[in-house]
Amino acid sequence: MSMRDYVQKTRHLVSCIITNPIDVASQVHVFIFGRREGMTRYCLT
């Protein structure tokens, strides 16, 4: 992927987040379940 393509993709993703923000409950769910198993995840839940 070229630098230009990377920048365009990033700009597109940011614009999607700004126009259609994700609700807090979904953000927390994705963050916690994206963590590895272990102490870090245990402390967050």
Summary of the structure (lengths in Angstrom):
residues: 45
radius of gyration: 15.0
end to end distance: 36.9
largest distance: 39.6
contacts: 78
relative contact order: 0.09
helix: 76%
strand: 0%
